[in-house]
């Protein structure tokens, strides 16, 4: 069971890492060529980064709770 949560947390981390990379690219593009389109793209990348970060936090919390419960028994 712990392995399942760990795999989920790992996948969530990978998604967050990909979202962070996409955000970096979008912000760089906006800085290099400011425009409404690049600003909108950077804002969308930020929203996706926030969503992925929240998912990662939830998976990490599940793994922590599972570990505590497993150790109790």
Phi, psi and omega in degrees: 000318179297322179299323179296314179293323179296319177297319178295318179294320178297317178296319179296321178297316179299320178294320178295321178296317178295320179295321178296319178296318178296321178296316179300315179298315181295318179293318177300317180297319179294320180291323181285326182217079182300129177199165178298321181295317180290326176295316178297321179294320179293321178296318179294320177297322177296316178300317180294323178296317178298315180298313180295323178296321178294320179296319178298317180298320179294317179296319179296320179294320178297318180296318179297315180296318180296319179297316180297316180295317181298318181290332180289335182251000000 
